[in-house]
Each structure stands twice: as C-alpha cells, then as structure tokens.
C-alpha cells in the first residue's frame, strides 16, 4: 500500500448530521376533519376540461374555508370531464370532503396540489369512496408531476361504496405509467415508465367513475390526502485551496489504499475498482441493475457505454450521448430534464475494500470542477449502498474530503457524477481513499 506523502489542504466537505424532519402536504385528517367548512361550498363553474397549470379551483382560504390552515394545503387544482360537473367542499359528520361527480354514465376528474415541497416523495395516503345513487364502480390513480414536468400515474385502485379506502402507499413500490392530464375531457394512460421521486412539482389523484344508464348522480369523496416527503441528504461542497503542501499522518498509520486518477485502467485490471452507469429505466441507487462501461477500443484511453457509438450529441447512445470516464475526468449522462425516461444518468465509480485495507476510511486530496465554468453536475456519495449525501458541483474547484466511517473487507464506496440541468457536462476529478486504524 502507498503511504501518504503529500496532501492538498482542501477545506473539508461536511455531511449534514441533523437532517430536517419529514415534510407533509396534507388536506383533511385521517378519520375525518369537521373543521374545514361548516356548510357546503360549491366550487365555481365552469370547470376546465383541459388541465391548466396554476388554476386554483378550491375556495379562497379564510373564515368559511379552512380557517385554521397551518400545516395544511387548502389550495388545489380540479380538472373535470364536464364543465358543469358537481364539485364542492362538503361538510359531513364523518369528515369534510372534496366531492366531485356528474349525472352521466361515465365521469373522470383529476385533483392536484401544485408547488410540492422539496425533497423525495416517499408515501401518499388517501381516503376515498364512491357516492351517489347512480354509482356502480370506479377507480383512482395517484398522480405525480416529475421535476422535468412530465406526468406519471400509478396502477389503478378500486373505489368502493360505501366503504372507503384509507390506504397509505409507499410510492417507490407502486407501478407507474406515462400520463397525459385531462385534455378535451379525457386523460390518457400510457406505457409503464420509471419514476423520479426527487423534488417533484405536483401530486394528486385521478378518478374514473362508471354509473348506470339513468341520469342519477355518481361521484367520489376524498376526506383525506397526504403526501410525505423526506429531506434530501446534502453534502456541503466547500471552495478549495489549490496550494499543495507536504503533510504526513500524525500517527504514521494512515495509508492510501486507492487513487482514482493513478489507478484508472480501461481494462479494469486494477483490483477493487468498477466503472458503471445507470441505463435507461434504472434509477440511481438500484445498484444491482447498473451496467459496466466498456473500453472504446483496444487502444482507447476512455470507457464508454457502447464502443460502436462514439459519444456525441447525435451519435451517442440514448440517455448517454456524451457519457464517458477517463483518467481524471468524467462526463455524465443526460439529466432528468432532457433524458427520455425522466431520470438522471450517472457515471458510477465504485471501490471495494480489499484484504488488509479495512479501517476508518476517508476521502482525501479531493478536487472536482466542471470543464465549463457555467456547467453543473450532481454528485452522489454512497457507503455500503447507503446514500451518504448529494451536492451540485460547478465550474469552480471544490473539495469533498470526508470521513466515511468504518469499512471492512468487501464493503463498497461509490461516487456518482450525473447531469444536473441542460448544461451538464464533464468534470475534472481527483480523490484518494485512505485507511487508518
């Protein structure tokens, strides 16, 4: 193993040790809230039959509607298949509710809360039931507008009458489909698709109701809706001092066990290292589905997704148009803003602790900056497949020196660099992994 002989005295990156508590977007209460309104508030017609972002269909919050709104989300956007639908905030003894329906054989609507909190969407809970003498059957789907503005809908769930469905669902366990919001009275459900749950823009539900042939009313009532968001773990990248100075470990026992720049080999002959990416349809963190990068050619100096497709705007692989890794440099895949699957695509570099290297592992002598001063990239760090933190790099040199904690033989450290916006690109990067007892 190599002894440390010189380190760049970079300002340490720190991990937030006290994460903020979860954030909730909530309308109503589980078990019913009878304090939302003391009467029936009919929502103003005509309703949009094509979804229009930014429309507030709900009443204005105040004395008559949600007088105590602290911690709740009273404002929502309703789109219906009929401009003359029956929709209201109904005062009911078992819990005030958002009611919507129509005396037609088939009716559909969507209710969404826009401006969702920052963070990663984890759970959605909803209490929904059918209503009206004409109601026969119905279904609902949960809705998400992703960070790239595209919409997805979950698999359908049954709406029953009179029993209600008060389910709390882990969104990452659901099946998701492309969704086109109600347009000219009709929504469209598309093919299955991966979903990006980070920093979504809107959340809500879509319902479709079937009734008998008569003109009796059929509708649905929602007395409770809650979306729970977990805070994003943040790494704080600090500006670095670029002056080198010799520094020896105080205890003489700290060793460099891996050096990203020095160890890089396109034939993957350096023990412990792997170079991968998350292909189309695979979210970062699903490590069992990553794919290895490959040498561009026998004489090449870089690793790519497909040796037959040279990186480039028009020639590169889908979602990995410029993606590559080389000695001291990484160029990310497409960000969620431009990818075909709504996901961000990363170059994923991992190192597995080898025999004799176990100990307190730290990142030292690190530096990262964009090759273009206006570029920005997502930086994720994992230890033993657990996300330690994330940050966004810029064109200004920064460090990410950090203590990773105790790691034993076979444990894996992972660093991933992905697109962040339309201007994402390549980064110059160096770091060493050090072990001390």
GIRAVEN-V478029 format. One record per residue. RES is the residue in three letters. SS is DSSP state (A for helix, B for strand, O for the rest). BURIAL is # if it has 9 or more other C-alpha atoms within 8 Angstrom, else .. Layout:
BEGIN
[[RES SS BURIAL] [RES SS BURIAL]]
END
This chain:
BEGIN
[[UNK O .] [UNK B .] [UNK B .] [UNK O #] [UNK O .] [UNK O #] [UNK B #] [UNK B #] [UNK O #] [UNK O #] [UNK O #] [UNK O #] [UNK O #] [UNK B #] [UNK B #] [UNK O #] [UNK O .] [UNK O .] [UNK O .] [UNK O .] [UNK O .] [UNK O .] [UNK B #] [UNK B #] [UNK B #] [UNK B #] [UNK B #] [UNK B #] [UNK O #] [UNK O #] [UNK O .] [UNK O #] [UNK O #] [UNK O #] [UNK O .] [UNK O #] [UNK O #] [UNK O .] [UNK O .] [UNK O #] [UNK B #] [UNK B .] [UNK O #] [UNK O .] [UNK O .] [UNK O .] [UNK O #] [UNK O #] [UNK O #] [UNK O #] [UNK O #] [UNK O .] [UNK O .] [UNK O .] [UNK O .] [UNK O #] [UNK O #] [UNK O #] [UNK O #] [UNK O .] [UNK O #] [UNK O .] [UNK O .] [UNK O .] [UNK O #] [UNK O #] [UNK O #] [UNK O .] [UNK O #] [UNK O .] [UNK O .] [UNK O #] [UNK O #] [UNK O #] [UNK O #] [UNK O #] [UNK B #] [UNK B #] [UNK B #] [UNK B #] [UNK O #] [UNK O #] [UNK O #] [UNK O .] [UNK O #] [UNK B #] [UNK B #] [UNK B #] [UNK B #] [UNK B #] [UNK O #] [UNK O .] [UNK O .] [UNK O .] [UNK O #] [UNK O #] [UNK B #] [UNK B #] [UNK B #] [UNK B #] [UNK B #] [UNK B #] [UNK O #] [UNK O #] [UNK O #] [UNK B .] [UNK B #] [UNK B #] [UNK B #] [UNK B #] [UNK B #] [UNK B #] [UNK B #] [UNK B #] [UNK O .] [UNK O #] [UNK O #] [UNK O #] [UNK O #] [UNK B #] [UNK B #] [UNK B #] [UNK B #] [UNK B #] [UNK B #] [UNK B #] [UNK B #] [UNK B #] [UNK B #] [UNK B #] [UNK B #] [UNK O #] [UNK O .] [UNK O #] [UNK B #] [UNK B #] [UNK B #] [UNK B #] [UNK B #] [UNK B #] [UNK B #] [UNK B #] [UNK B #] [UNK B #] [UNK B #] [UNK O #] [UNK O #] [UNK O #] [UNK O .] [UNK O #] [UNK B #] [UNK B #] [UNK B #] [UNK B #] [UNK O #] [UNK O .] [UNK B .] [UNK B .] [UNK B #] [UNK O #] [UNK O .] [UNK O .] [UNK O .] [UNK O #] [UNK B #] [UNK B #] [UNK B .] [UNK B .] [UNK B #] [UNK B #] [UNK A #] [UNK A .] [UNK A .] [UNK O #] [UNK O .] [UNK B #] [UNK B #] [UNK B #] [UNK B #] [UNK B #] [UNK B #] [UNK B #] [UNK B #] [UNK O .] [UNK O #] [UNK B #] [UNK B #] [UNK B .] [UNK B #] [UNK B .] [UNK B .] [UNK B .] [UNK O #] [UNK O #] [UNK O #] [UNK O #] [UNK O #] [UNK B #] [UNK O #] [UNK O #] [UNK O #] [UNK B #] [UNK B #] [UNK B #] [UNK B #] [UNK B #] [UNK B #] [UNK B #] [UNK B #] [UNK B #] [UNK B #] [UNK O #] [UNK O .] [UNK O .] [UNK O #] [UNK O #] [UNK O #] [UNK B #] [UNK B #] [UNK B #] [UNK B #] [UNK B #] [UNK B #] [UNK B #] [UNK B #] [UNK B #] [UNK B #] [UNK B #] [UNK B #] [UNK B #] [UNK O #] [UNK O .] [UNK O #] [UNK B #] [UNK B #] [UNK B #] [UNK O #] [UNK B #] [UNK B #] [UNK O #] [UNK O .] [UNK O .] [UNK O .] [UNK B .] [UNK B .] [UNK O .] [UNK O .] [UNK O .] [UNK O .] [UNK O .] [UNK O .] [UNK O .] [UNK O .] [UNK O #] [UNK B #] [UNK B #] [UNK B #] [UNK B #] [UNK B #] [UNK A #] [UNK A #] [UNK A .] [UNK A .] [UNK O #] [UNK O .] [UNK O #] [UNK O .] [UNK O #] [UNK O .] [UNK O .] [UNK O .] [UNK O #] [UNK B #] [UNK B #] [UNK B #] [UNK B #] [UNK B #] [UNK O #] [UNK O #] [UNK O #] [UNK O .] [UNK O #] [UNK O #] [UNK O #] [UNK O .] [UNK O .] [UNK A .] [UNK A .] [UNK A .] [UNK O #] [UNK B .] [UNK B #] [UNK O #] [UNK B #] [UNK B #] [UNK O #] [UNK O .] [UNK O .] [UNK O .] [UNK O #] [UNK O #] [UNK B #] [UNK B #] [UNK B #] [UNK O #] [UNK O #] [UNK O #] [UNK O .] [UNK O .] [UNK O #] [UNK O #] [UNK O .] [UNK O .] [UNK O .] [UNK O #] [UNK O #] [UNK B #] [UNK O .] [UNK O #] [UNK B #] [UNK O #] [UNK O #] [UNK O #] [UNK B #] [UNK B #] [UNK B #] [UNK O #] [UNK O #] [UNK B #] [UNK B #] [UNK B #] [UNK O #] [UNK O #] [UNK O #] [UNK O #] [UNK O #] [UNK O #] [UNK O #] [UNK O #] [UNK O .] [UNK O #] [UNK O #] [UNK O #] [UNK O #] [UNK O #] [UNK B #] [UNK B #] [UNK B #] [UNK B #] [UNK B #] [UNK B #] [UNK B #] [UNK O #] [UNK O #] [UNK O .] [UNK O .] [UNK O #] [UNK O #] [UNK B #] [UNK B #] [UNK B #] [UNK B #] [UNK B #] [UNK B #] [UNK B #] [UNK B #] [UNK B #] [UNK B #] [UNK B #] [UNK B #] [UNK O #] [UNK O .] [UNK O .] [UNK O .] [UNK O #] [UNK O #] [UNK B #] [UNK B #] [UNK B #] [UNK B #] [UNK B #] [UNK B #] [UNK B #] [UNK O .] [UNK O #] [UNK B .] [UNK B #] [UNK B #] [UNK B #] [UNK B #] [UNK B #] [UNK B #] [UNK B #] [UNK O #] [UNK O #] [UNK O #] [UNK O #] [UNK B #] [UNK B #] [UNK O #] [UNK O #] [UNK B #] [UNK B .] [UNK B #] [UNK B .] [UNK B .] [UNK B #] [UNK O #] [UNK O #] [UNK O .] [UNK O #] [UNK B #] [UNK B #] [UNK B #] [UNK B #] [UNK B #] [UNK B #] [UNK B #] [UNK B #] [UNK O #] [UNK O #] [UNK O .] [UNK O .] [UNK O #] [UNK O #] [UNK B #] [UNK B #] [UNK B #] [UNK B #] [UNK B #] [UNK B #] [UNK B #] [UNK B #] [UNK B #] [UNK B #] [UNK B #] [UNK O .]]
END
